[in-house]
Amino acid sequence: MRGTMICAVTDTAEGHRALELSAQLSKRLGMRLVLVHAAEEVPPLRNRAGCESVTMKGNRDDGVDLLARLAAQYGLADVAEQRSAIGDPAALIGQIAAEEAADVIVIGARACGPLRRRLQCTLASQLESETSVPVLIAPLGDRTQKLVAKNGSRR
């Protein structure tokens, strides 16, 4: 293996594009792939130290299920490691990237709108202050396939 790639996974079109790009690039580059789902924590109504709320447990279980389902869907169940966490997504992804000695983090992005044809990714901005690991934003739409096909022919 020549390094580690972290893919921030969400069950959105953007998250699926990031997962698709990560699957293709990690295979092509021989990198270890770690799928990460970090869900926002819903604060409990009462702050009880050491107690996990039903919502938090549900979010944790949903994250594990989501990673397993998407890993199977993209043929990564046997090759990609999976980590799920609850809390601040940027902080958790940065922490996991450090723990895994990641070389790159792949995330999805969305278009801002018809008048602003640029990529917007709040998570990428937040990751700037959480980690020094480079962040790759998966292109919009079918540009993912074109990017990998175009750059994949060069070694």
OpenMM code with the backbone's topology and positions (N, CA, C; nanometers):
from openmm import Vec3, app, unit

residues = "MET ARG GLY THR MET ILE CYS ALA VAL THR ASP THR ALA GLU GLY HIS ARG ALA LEU GLU LEU SER ALA GLN LEU SER LYS ARG LEU GLY MET ARG LEU VAL LEU VAL HIS ALA ALA GLU GLU VAL PRO PRO LEU ARG ASN ARG ALA GLY CYS GLU SER VAL THR MET LYS GLY ASN ARG ASP ASP GLY VAL ASP LEU LEU ALA ARG LEU ALA ALA GLN TYR GLY LEU ALA ASP VAL ALA GLU GLN ARG SER ALA ILE GLY ASP PRO ALA ALA LEU ILE GLY GLN ILE ALA ALA GLU GLU ALA ALA ASP VAL ILE VAL ILE GLY ALA ARG ALA CYS GLY PRO LEU ARG ARG ARG LEU GLN CYS THR LEU ALA SER GLN LEU GLU SER GLU THR SER VAL PRO VAL LEU ILE ALA PRO LEU GLY ASP ARG THR GLN LYS LEU VAL ALA LYS ASN GLY SER ARG ARG".split()
positions = [
    Vec3(0.0845, -0.1184, 0.0000),
    Vec3(0.0000, 0.0000, 0.0000),
    Vec3(0.0885, 0.1239, 0.0000),
    Vec3(0.0431, 0.2241, -0.0740),
    Vec3(0.1209, 0.3472, -0.0849),
    Vec3(0.0501, 0.4642, -0.0185),
    Vec3(0.0012, 0.4494, 0.0993),
    Vec3(-0.0628, 0.5596, 0.1684),
    Vec3(-0.2063, 0.5284, 0.2052),
    Vec3(-0.2692, 0.6255, 0.2682),
    Vec3(-0.4061, 0.6090, 0.3161),
    Vec3(-0.4928, 0.7229, 0.2670),
    Vec3(-0.6117, 0.6880, 0.2193),
    Vec3(-0.7107, 0.7842, 0.1736),
    Vec3(-0.8329, 0.7732, 0.2647),
    Vec3(-0.8777, 0.8877, 0.3135),
    Vec3(-0.9997, 0.8951, 0.3936),
    Vec3(-1.1100, 0.9477, 0.3025),
    Vec3(-1.2271, 0.8859, 0.3060),
    Vec3(-1.3418, 0.9368, 0.2313),
    Vec3(-1.4530, 0.9687, 0.3296),
    Vec3(-1.4931, 1.0958, 0.3334),
    Vec3(-1.6047, 1.1380, 0.4179),
    Vec3(-1.7333, 1.1002, 0.3464),
    Vec3(-1.8087, 1.0082, 0.4045),
    Vec3(-1.9260, 0.9499, 0.3406),
    Vec3(-2.0545, 1.0085, 0.3975),
    Vec3(-2.1423, 1.0513, 0.3076),
    Vec3(-2.2779, 1.0912, 0.3441),
    Vec3(-2.3728, 1.0255, 0.2459),
    Vec3(-2.4997, 1.0146, 0.2836),
    Vec3(-2.5983, 0.9533, 0.1950),
    Vec3(-2.6655, 1.0609, 0.1101),
    Vec3(-2.5831, 1.1327, 0.0356),
    Vec3(-2.6290, 1.2374, -0.0558),
    Vec3(-2.5615, 1.2143, -0.1906),
    Vec3(-2.6070, 1.2843, -0.2929),
    Vec3(-2.5433, 1.2729, -0.4242),
    Vec3(-2.3962, 1.3126, -0.4144),
    Vec3(-2.3671, 1.4160, -0.3363),
    Vec3(-2.2293, 1.4613, -0.3195),
    Vec3(-2.1452, 1.3544, -0.2497),
    Vec3(-2.2021, 1.2936, -0.1465),
    Vec3(-2.1324, 1.1889, -0.0737),
    Vec3(-2.1060, 1.0666, -0.1599),
    Vec3(-2.2021, 1.0340, -0.2451),
    Vec3(-2.1854, 0.9195, -0.3351),
    Vec3(-2.0759, 0.9481, -0.4380),
    Vec3(-2.0679, 1.0728, -0.4861),
    Vec3(-1.9620, 1.1087, -0.5809),
    Vec3(-1.8255, 1.0977, -0.5139),
    Vec3(-1.8160, 1.1420, -0.3903),
    Vec3(-1.6892, 1.1314, -0.3174),
    Vec3(-1.6513, 0.9851, -0.2989),
    Vec3(-1.7481, 0.9024, -0.2677),
    Vec3(-1.7228, 0.7600, -0.2485),
    Vec3(-1.6790, 0.6937, -0.3794),
    Vec3(-1.7462, 0.7277, -0.4875),
    Vec3(-1.7100, 0.6731, -0.6184),
    Vec3(-1.5674, 0.7126, -0.6574),
    Vec3(-1.5358, 0.8404, -0.6405),
    Vec3(-1.4012, 0.8880, -0.6734),
    Vec3(-1.2964, 0.8213, -0.5853),
    Vec3(-1.3243, 0.8105, -0.4573),
    Vec3(-1.2308, 0.7468, -0.3638),
    Vec3(-1.2064, 0.6010, -0.4006),
    Vec3(-1.3137, 0.5310, -0.4351),
    Vec3(-1.3006, 0.3897, -0.4724),
    Vec3(-1.2097, 0.3754, -0.5940),
    Vec3(-1.2315, 0.4591, -0.6933),
    Vec3(-1.1523, 0.4513, -0.8159),
    Vec3(-1.0071, 0.4920, -0.7922),
    Vec3(-0.9858, 0.6030, -0.7230),
    Vec3(-0.8500, 0.6517, -0.7009),
    Vec3(-0.7694, 0.5606, -0.6075),
    Vec3(-0.8322, 0.5126, -0.5018),
    Vec3(-0.7584, 0.4266, -0.4083),
    Vec3(-0.7159, 0.2968, -0.4762),
    Vec3(-0.8019, 0.2432, -0.5604),
    Vec3(-0.7668, 0.1209, -0.6331),
    Vec3(-0.6539, 0.1485, -0.7326),
    Vec3(-0.6693, 0.2548, -0.8083),
    Vec3(-0.5706, 0.2891, -0.9104),
    Vec3(-0.4337, 0.3226, -0.8493),
    Vec3(-0.4337, 0.3903, -0.7348),
    Vec3(-0.3087, 0.4331, -0.6716),
    Vec3(-0.2562, 0.3335, -0.5681),
    Vec3(-0.3332, 0.2283, -0.5422),
    Vec3(-0.2902, 0.1287, -0.4438),
    Vec3(-0.2925, 0.1817, -0.3020),
    Vec3(-0.3874, 0.2697, -0.2724),
    Vec3(-0.3950, 0.3290, -0.1390),
    Vec3(-0.4963, 0.2555, -0.0522),
    Vec3(-0.4689, 0.2520, 0.0744),
    Vec3(-0.5624, 0.2002, 0.1732),
    Vec3(-0.6781, 0.2990, 0.1826),
    Vec3(-0.8021, 0.2481, 0.1858),
    Vec3(-0.9201, 0.3354, 0.1894),
    Vec3(-0.9935, 0.3176, 0.3213),
    Vec3(-1.0213, 0.4311, 0.3859),
    Vec3(-1.0985, 0.4316, 0.5100),
    Vec3(-1.2215, 0.5179, 0.4869),
    Vec3(-1.3396, 0.4558, 0.4984),
    Vec3(-1.4656, 0.5282, 0.4842),
    Vec3(-1.5058, 0.5807, 0.6208),
    Vec3(-1.5399, 0.7099, 0.6265),
    Vec3(-1.5737, 0.7737, 0.7536),
    Vec3(-1.7094, 0.8416, 0.7411),
    Vec3(-1.7974, 0.8122, 0.8363),
    Vec3(-1.9238, 0.8850, 0.8455),
    Vec3(-1.9243, 0.9553, 0.9807),
    Vec3(-1.9315, 1.0876, 0.9783),
    Vec3(-1.9347, 1.1672, 1.1012),
    Vec3(-2.0667, 1.2437, 1.1044),
    Vec3(-2.1533, 1.2066, 1.1957),
    Vec3(-2.2845, 1.2696, 1.2077),
    Vec3(-2.2819, 1.3736, 1.3180),
    Vec3(-2.3548, 1.4821, 1.2942),
    Vec3(-2.3676, 1.5868, 1.3965),
    Vec3(-2.4306, 1.5283, 1.5222),
    Vec3(-2.3805, 1.5715, 1.6346),
    Vec3(-2.4361, 1.5284, 1.7617),
    Vec3(-2.5565, 1.6149, 1.7956),
    Vec3(-2.6655, 1.5513, 1.8356),
    Vec3(-2.7818, 1.6237, 1.8841),
    Vec3(-2.7671, 1.6317, 2.0356),
    Vec3(-2.7539, 1.7537, 2.0899),
    Vec3(-2.7313, 1.7641, 2.2348),
    Vec3(-2.8510, 1.7116, 2.3138),
    Vec3(-2.8255, 1.6391, 2.4227),
    Vec3(-2.9354, 1.5877, 2.5041),
    Vec3(-3.0084, 1.7018, 2.5739),
    Vec3(-3.1345, 1.6762, 2.6096),
    Vec3(-3.2124, 1.7779, 2.6801),
    Vec3(-3.1512, 1.8068, 2.8162),
    Vec3(-3.1036, 1.7042, 2.8806),
    Vec3(-3.0343, 1.7211, 3.0080),
    Vec3(-2.8936, 1.6685, 2.9904),
    Vec3(-2.8001, 1.7399, 3.0456),
    Vec3(-2.6604, 1.7004, 3.0315),
    Vec3(-2.6244, 1.5990, 3.1399),
    Vec3(-2.6309, 1.4718, 3.1023),
    Vec3(-2.5946, 1.3656, 3.1954),
    Vec3(-2.4622, 1.3059, 3.1493),
    Vec3(-2.3613, 1.3254, 3.2287),
    Vec3(-2.2272, 1.2775, 3.1922),
    Vec3(-2.2287, 1.1259, 3.1764),
    Vec3(-2.1688, 1.0784, 3.0676),
    Vec3(-2.1557, 0.9355, 3.0456),
    Vec3(-2.2785, 0.8678, 2.9906),
    Vec3(-2.3873, 0.9416, 2.9715),
    Vec3(-2.5102, 0.8821, 2.9197),
    Vec3(-2.5254, 0.9159, 2.7724),
    Vec3(-2.5526, 0.8132, 2.6939),
    Vec3(-2.5744, 0.8337, 2.5515),
    Vec3(-2.7250, 0.8415, 2.5285),
    Vec3(-2.7698, 0.9476, 2.4631),
    Vec3(-2.9120, 0.9630, 2.4375),
    Vec3(-2.9574, 0.8610, 2.3336),
    Vec3(-3.0871, 0.8389, 2.3273),
    Vec3(-3.1446, 0.7477, 2.2286),
    Vec3(-3.1143, 0.7993, 2.0878),
    Vec3(-3.1223, 0.9313, 2.0696),
    Vec3(-3.0931, 0.9908, 1.9391),
    Vec3(-2.9482, 0.9687, 1.9009),
    Vec3(-2.8563, 0.9875, 1.9967),
    Vec3(-2.7151, 0.9686, 1.9673),
    Vec3(-2.6861, 0.8228, 1.9322),
    Vec3(-2.7445, 0.7293, 2.0067),
    Vec3(-2.7256, 0.5871, 1.9772),
    Vec3(-2.7831, 0.5557, 1.8391),
    Vec3(-2.8992, 0.6128, 1.8072),
    Vec3(-2.9591, 0.5918, 1.6757),
    Vec3(-2.8704, 0.6460, 1.5653),
    Vec3(-2.8134, 0.7657, 1.5855),
    Vec3(-2.7221, 0.8234, 1.4856),
    Vec3(-2.5982, 0.7369, 1.4682),
    Vec3(-2.5468, 0.6844, 1.5779),
    Vec3(-2.4282, 0.5986, 1.5709),
    Vec3(-2.4602, 0.4712, 1.4924),
    Vec3(-2.5724, 0.4071, 1.5250),
    Vec3(-2.6133, 0.2851, 1.4550),
    Vec3(-2.6427, 0.3130, 1.3079),
    Vec3(-2.7081, 0.4260, 1.2799),
    Vec3(-2.7376, 0.4631, 1.1413),
    Vec3(-2.6087, 0.4831, 1.0616),
    Vec3(-2.5077, 0.5425, 1.1232),
    Vec3(-2.3796, 0.5636, 1.0559),
    Vec3(-2.3120, 0.4326, 1.0209),
    Vec3(-2.3141, 0.3383, 1.1137),
    Vec3(-2.2554, 0.2062, 1.0891),
    Vec3(-2.3303, 0.1366, 0.9757),
    Vec3(-2.4636, 0.1419, 0.9802),
    Vec3(-2.5454, 0.0796, 0.8757),
    Vec3(-2.5221, 0.1457, 0.7401),
    Vec3(-2.5134, 0.2788, 0.7383),
    Vec3(-2.4910, 0.3522, 0.6140),
    Vec3(-2.3579, 0.3113, 0.5511),
    Vec3(-2.2529, 0.3075, 0.6310),
    Vec3(-2.1213, 0.2693, 0.5784),
    Vec3(-2.1232, 0.1273, 0.5230),
    Vec3(-2.1862, 0.0363, 0.5939),
    Vec3(-2.1922, -0.1026, 0.5479),
    Vec3(-2.2699, -0.1125, 0.4164),
    Vec3(-2.3819, -0.0423, 0.4082),
    Vec3(-2.4650, -0.0464, 0.2870),
    Vec3(-2.3915, 0.0130, 0.1674),
    Vec3(-2.3301, 0.1299, 0.1847),
    Vec3(-2.2615, 0.1941, 0.0732),
    Vec3(-2.1334, 0.1198, 0.0350),
    Vec3(-2.0637, 0.0643, 0.1331),
    Vec3(-1.9441, -0.0148, 0.1009),
    Vec3(-1.9837, -0.1355, 0.0162),
    Vec3(-2.0937, -0.2007, 0.0499),
    Vec3(-2.1408, -0.3146, -0.0297),
    Vec3(-2.1847, -0.2688, -0.1685),
    Vec3(-2.2570, -0.1573, -0.1746),
    Vec3(-2.3068, -0.1046, -0.3020),
    Vec3(-2.1930, -0.0716, -0.3987),
    Vec3(-2.0826, -0.0212, -0.3472),
    Vec3(-1.9702, 0.0182, -0.4318),
    Vec3(-1.8603, -0.0886, -0.4383),
    Vec3(-1.8892, -0.2085, -0.3876),
    Vec3(-1.7931, -0.3178, -0.3942),
    Vec3(-1.6717, -0.2991, -0.3060),
    Vec3(-1.6890, -0.2297, -0.1938),
    Vec3(-1.5763, -0.1994, -0.1056),
    Vec3(-1.5844, -0.2687, 0.0301),
    Vec3(-1.6837, -0.3536, 0.0478),
    Vec3(-1.7073, -0.4142, 0.1792),
    Vec3(-1.5852, -0.4905, 0.2299),
    Vec3(-1.5125, -0.5556, 0.1402),
    Vec3(-1.3979, -0.6361, 0.1827),
    Vec3(-1.2648, -0.5623, 0.1761),
    Vec3(-1.2636, -0.4433, 0.1156),
    Vec3(-1.1350, -0.3741, 0.0974),
    Vec3(-1.1233, -0.2443, 0.1763),
    Vec3(-1.2331, -0.1795, 0.2075),
    Vec3(-1.2273, -0.0504, 0.2775),
    Vec3(-1.2605, -0.0681, 0.4254),
    Vec3(-1.1831, -0.0017, 0.5082),
    Vec3(-1.2148, 0.0025, 0.6508),
    Vec3(-1.3266, 0.1037, 0.6712),
    Vec3(-1.4017, 0.0887, 0.7798),
    Vec3(-1.5164, 0.1757, 0.8038),
    Vec3(-1.5131, 0.2279, 0.9464),
    Vec3(-1.5315, 0.3606, 0.9582),
    Vec3(-1.5352, 0.4244, 1.0900),
    Vec3(-1.6518, 0.5212, 1.0952),
    Vec3(-1.7279, 0.5128, 1.2023),
    Vec3(-1.8425, 0.6004, 1.2218),
    Vec3(-1.8262, 0.6717, 1.3552),
    Vec3(-1.8635, 0.8007, 1.3589),
    Vec3(-1.8480, 0.8784, 1.4816),
    Vec3(-1.9601, 0.9821, 1.4916),
    Vec3(-1.9838, 1.0283, 1.6119),
    Vec3(-2.0873, 1.1287, 1.6385),
    Vec3(-2.0203, 1.2502, 1.7008),
    Vec3(-2.0515, 1.3676, 1.6470),
    Vec3(-1.9956, 1.4919, 1.6993),
    Vec3(-1.9743, 1.5913, 1.5880),
    Vec3(-1.8797, 1.6800, 1.6044),
    Vec3(-1.8485, 1.7798, 1.5035),
    Vec3(-1.7777, 1.7110, 1.3861),
    Vec3(-1.8401, 1.7054, 1.2663),
    Vec3(-1.7815, 1.6313, 1.1546),
    Vec3(-1.6391, 1.6728, 1.1194),
    Vec3(-1.6117, 1.8012, 1.1112),
    Vec3(-1.4772, 1.8459, 1.0733),
    Vec3(-1.3740, 1.8012, 1.1763),
    Vec3(-1.4048, 1.8184, 1.3029),
    Vec3(-1.3114, 1.7787, 1.4084),
    Vec3(-1.2892, 1.6275, 1.4073),
    Vec3(-1.3976, 1.5515, 1.3898),
    Vec3(-1.3855, 1.4056, 1.3900),
    Vec3(-1.3095, 1.3544, 1.2684),
    Vec3(-1.3376, 1.4093, 1.1517),
    Vec3(-1.2671, 1.3663, 1.0306),
    Vec3(-1.1187, 1.4014, 1.0418),
    Vec3(-1.0894, 1.5198, 1.0945),
    Vec3(-0.9497, 1.5578, 1.1173),
    Vec3(-0.8807, 1.4648, 1.2161),
    Vec3(-0.9503, 1.4286, 1.3226),
    Vec3(-0.8942, 1.3380, 1.4231),
    Vec3(-0.8704, 1.1992, 1.3634),
    Vec3(-0.9675, 1.1486, 1.2880),
    Vec3(-0.9526, 1.0164, 1.2263),
    Vec3(-0.8408, 1.0188, 1.1233),
    Vec3(-0.8300, 1.1280, 1.0475),
    Vec3(-0.7212, 1.1406, 0.9498),
    Vec3(-0.5857, 1.1330, 1.0203),
    Vec3(-0.5741, 1.1958, 1.1362),
    Vec3(-0.4490, 1.1904, 1.2121),
    Vec3(-0.4233, 1.0490, 1.2640),
    Vec3(-0.5261, 0.9852, 1.3192),
    Vec3(-0.5114, 0.8496, 1.3724),
    Vec3(-0.4726, 0.7498, 1.2632),
    Vec3(-0.5263, 0.7691, 1.1439),
    Vec3(-0.5015, 0.6764, 1.0330),
    Vec3(-0.3790, 0.7155, 0.9506),
    Vec3(-0.3121, 0.8235, 0.9879),
    Vec3(-0.1968, 0.8757, 0.9126),
    Vec3(-0.2346, 0.8950, 0.7655),
    Vec3(-0.3467, 0.9625, 0.7442),
    Vec3(-0.4012, 0.9819, 0.6090),
    Vec3(-0.3130, 1.0739, 0.5255),
    Vec3(-0.3094, 1.0431, 0.3963),
    Vec3(-0.2377, 1.1269, 0.3008),
    Vec3(-0.3311, 1.2227, 0.2291),
    Vec3(-0.4592, 1.1896, 0.2238),
    Vec3(-0.5583, 1.2747, 0.1575),
    Vec3(-0.6970, 1.2429, 0.2130),
    Vec3(-0.7822, 1.3461, 0.2150),
    Vec3(-0.9223, 1.3313, 0.2539),
    Vec3(-1.0062, 1.3681, 0.1326),
    Vec3(-1.1013, 1.2824, 0.0969),
    Vec3(-1.1898, 1.3094, -0.0162),
    Vec3(-1.3286, 1.3404, 0.0384),
    Vec3(-1.3860, 1.4514, -0.0087),
    Vec3(-1.5203, 1.4904, 0.0328),
    Vec3(-1.6009, 1.5311, -0.0902),
    Vec3(-1.7310, 1.5369, -0.0760),
    Vec3(-1.8184, 1.5813, -0.1843),
    Vec3(-1.8486, 1.7293, -0.1705),
    Vec3(-1.8948, 1.7910, -0.2791),
    Vec3(-1.9318, 1.9330, -0.2777),
    Vec3(-2.0575, 1.9506, -0.3607),
    Vec3(-2.1181, 2.0647, -0.3481),
    Vec3(-2.2392, 2.0934, -0.4261),
    Vec3(-2.2235, 2.2280, -0.4952),
    Vec3(-2.3008, 2.2472, -0.6014),
    Vec3(-2.2975, 2.3744, -0.6733),
    Vec3(-2.3717, 2.4793, -0.5928),
    Vec3(-2.3247, 2.6028, -0.6023),
    Vec3(-2.3884, 2.7118, -0.5285),
    Vec3(-2.5175, 2.7583, -0.5948),
    Vec3(-2.5279, 2.7502, -0.7234),
    Vec3(-2.6462, 2.7960, -0.7932),
    Vec3(-2.6110, 2.8420, -0.9326),
    Vec3(-2.7108, 2.8791, -1.0104),
    Vec3(-2.6862, 2.9124, -1.1500),
    Vec3(-2.5984, 3.0360, -1.1704),
    Vec3(-2.6037, 3.1314, -1.0789),
    Vec3(-2.5250, 3.2527, -1.0968),
    Vec3(-2.3822, 3.2384, -1.0434),
    Vec3(-2.3617, 3.1429, -0.9579),
    Vec3(-2.2289, 3.1238, -0.8994),
    Vec3(-2.1809, 2.9845, -0.9337),
    Vec3(-2.1116, 2.9699, -1.0411),
    Vec3(-2.0679, 2.8393, -1.0910),
    Vec3(-1.9338, 2.7989, -1.0295),
    Vec3(-1.9314, 2.7884, -0.8996),
    Vec3(-1.8111, 2.7408, -0.8329),
    Vec3(-1.8520, 2.6384, -0.7282),
    Vec3(-1.7563, 2.5661, -0.6807),
    Vec3(-1.7861, 2.4657, -0.5794),
    Vec3(-1.7926, 2.5295, -0.4420),
    Vec3(-1.8828, 2.4786, -0.3632),
    Vec3(-1.8944, 2.5260, -0.2258),
    Vec3(-1.8883, 2.4042, -0.1353),
    Vec3(-1.8089, 2.4107, -0.0365),
    Vec3(-1.8035, 2.3012, 0.0587),
    Vec3(-1.7661, 2.3562, 0.1959),
    Vec3(-1.8638, 2.3655, 0.2805),
    Vec3(-1.8415, 2.4152, 0.4158),
    Vec3(-1.7447, 2.3240, 0.4899),
    Vec3(-1.7599, 2.1930, 0.4714),
    Vec3(-1.6729, 2.0982, 0.5394),
    Vec3(-1.5270, 2.1201, 0.5020),
    Vec3(-1.4994, 2.1472, 0.3750),
    Vec3(-1.3610, 2.1719, 0.3318),
    Vec3(-1.3041, 2.2928, 0.4046),
    Vec3(-1.3827, 2.3974, 0.4174),
    Vec3(-1.3370, 2.5173, 0.4890),
    Vec3(-1.3094, 2.4861, 0.6357),
    Vec3(-1.3971, 2.4082, 0.6961),
    Vec3(-1.3796, 2.3731, 0.8364),
    Vec3(-1.2589, 2.2816, 0.8569),
    Vec3(-1.2333, 2.1925, 0.7604),
    Vec3(-1.1195, 2.1019, 0.7714),
    Vec3(-0.9865, 2.1763, 0.7668),
    Vec3(-0.9842, 2.2936, 0.7033),
    Vec3(-0.8611, 2.3737, 0.6973),
    Vec3(-0.8039, 2.4004, 0.8360),
    Vec3(-0.8936, 2.4242, 0.9320),
    Vec3(-0.8466, 2.4547, 1.0671),
    Vec3(-0.8319, 2.3295, 1.1535),
    Vec3(-0.8799, 2.2151, 1.1057),
    Vec3(-0.8761, 2.0924, 1.1849),
    Vec3(-0.7612, 1.9989, 1.1502),
    Vec3(-0.7084, 2.0093, 1.0268),
    Vec3(-0.6060, 1.9150, 0.9847),
    Vec3(-0.5162, 1.9763, 0.8779),
    Vec3(-0.3955, 1.9236, 0.8694),
    Vec3(-0.3048, 1.9674, 0.7629),
    Vec3(-0.3079, 1.8703, 0.6448),
    Vec3(-0.3914, 1.7680, 0.6538),
    Vec3(-0.4044, 1.6704, 0.5455),
    Vec3(-0.4757, 1.7374, 0.4276),
    Vec3(-0.4222, 1.7217, 0.3053),
    Vec3(-0.4877, 1.7814, 0.1880),
    Vec3(-0.6290, 1.7265, 0.1686),
    Vec3(-0.7186, 1.8142, 0.1225),
    Vec3(-0.8580, 1.7772, 0.0988),
    Vec3(-0.8859, 1.7839, -0.0503),
    Vec3(-0.9380, 1.6742, -0.1045),
    Vec3(-0.9767, 1.6666, -0.2444),
    Vec3(-1.1282, 1.6715, -0.2507),
    Vec3(-1.1818, 1.7694, -0.3240),
    Vec3(-1.3267, 1.7826, -0.3379),
    Vec3(-1.3683, 1.7133, -0.4662),
    Vec3(-1.4559, 1.6129, -0.4535),
    Vec3(-1.5021, 1.5374, -0.5702),
    Vec3(-1.5777, 1.6314, -0.6641),
    Vec3(-1.5500, 1.6240, -0.7947),
    Vec3(-1.6178, 1.7111, -0.8912),
    Vec3(-1.7676, 1.6834, -0.8962),
    Vec3(-1.8401, 1.7804, -0.9472),
    Vec3(-1.9842, 1.7669, -0.9600),
    Vec3(-2.0211, 1.6739, -1.0747),
    Vec3(-2.1328, 1.6032, -1.0598),
    Vec3(-2.1912, 1.5236, -1.1679),
    Vec3(-2.0993, 1.4204, -1.2276),
    Vec3(-2.1105, 1.4022, -1.3587),
    Vec3(-2.0347, 1.2987, -1.4282),
    Vec3(-1.8903, 1.3400, -1.4537),
    Vec3(-1.8483, 1.4542, -1.4037),
    Vec3(-1.7089, 1.4965, -1.4177),
    Vec3(-1.6154, 1.4031, -1.3416),
    Vec3(-1.6685, 1.3304, -1.2407),
    Vec3(-1.5865, 1.2361, -1.1661),
    Vec3(-1.5301, 1.1301, -1.2596),
    Vec3(-1.6172, 1.0695, -1.3419),
    Vec3(-1.5740, 0.9653, -1.4359),
    Vec3(-1.4713, 1.0216, -1.5336),
    Vec3(-1.4990, 1.1405, -1.5862),
    Vec3(-1.4085, 1.2015, -1.6837),
    Vec3(-1.2722, 1.2308, -1.6214),
    Vec3(-1.2712, 1.2783, -1.4964),
    Vec3(-1.1461, 1.3093, -1.4284),
    Vec3(-1.0603, 1.1847, -1.4121),
    Vec3(-1.1209, 1.0768, -1.3627),
    Vec3(-1.0455, 0.9536, -1.3406),
    Vec3(-1.0000, 0.8947, -1.4734),
    Vec3(-1.0876, 0.8941, -1.5743),
    Vec3(-1.0498, 0.8389, -1.7056),
    Vec3(-0.9368, 0.9189, -1.7688),
    Vec3(-0.9458, 1.0499, -1.7613),
    Vec3(-0.8444, 1.1360, -1.8223),
    Vec3(-0.7099, 1.1220, -1.7519),
    Vec3(-0.7114, 1.1312, -1.6205),
    Vec3(-0.5870, 1.1273, -1.5452),
    Vec3(-0.5380, 0.9861, -1.5198),
    Vec3(-0.6262, 0.8886, -1.5341),
    Vec3(-0.5893, 0.7515, -1.5079),
    Vec3(-0.4958, 0.6930, -1.6101),
    Vec3(-0.4938, 0.7485, -1.7293),
    Vec3(-0.4072, 0.6938, -1.8337),
    Vec3(-0.2616, 0.7322, -1.8123),
    Vec3(-0.2380, 0.8358, -1.7308),
    Vec3(-0.1009, 0.8771, -1.7005),
    Vec3(-0.0519, 0.8072, -1.5766),
    Vec3(0.0677, 0.7636, -1.5758),
    Vec3(0.1207, 0.6958, -1.4564),
    Vec3(0.2362, 0.7712, -1.3986),
] * unit.nanometer
topology = app.Topology()
chain = topology.addChain("A")
for resn in residues:
    res = topology.addResidue(resn, chain)
    for name in ("N", "CA", "C"):
        topology.addAtom(name, app.Element.getBySymbol(name[0]), res)
